[in-house]
Amino acid sequence: MRQALAAWVVSLAVAAPYPAAATTTPTPSRSFQTVLEAHLRAVSARNLQALEQTLTRGAKLDVYLPDGRRLTTKAEFVDFHRQWFEQRGWTMRFEPVDRLVGADLAVATVRTRYEDVVDGKPYFSENWLSLTFRKEGSEWRFVEDQNTRIRSSAAK
């Protein structure tokens, strides 16, 4: 059963850094909202270790990129983000739009604004991003990313 929730606000700018997961005591189950915020913060901060803490424990993870490419494994996702995070100069902002949260599946819709400099010229891209999370045990884990371009300043 899914339940639509409106009036959703994510405060990424003032959120505390996402802590590393290495602890000796079990951590309580985090809410979907908390995991979503940690995921988006990790991308903005280019923090691969923090991003990995939000990912599925399984090997399958689907990503659909704006150029039509598809990644199908967690290893591909991590490698893609490792290479992307090594690039400097880009920024990415997230504007939450909506979310659906069920008992074991949740989808967040976010509008993004990516900015960079390409061949010495400013570049931007605005996209719709649908992020799907699934409950694994008592934890929300990221399992799918659908990224659709709305508009951009030039083909990259």
Order of alpha helices (4+ residues) and beta strands (2+ residues): beta-alpha-alpha-beta-beta-alpha-beta-beta-beta-beta
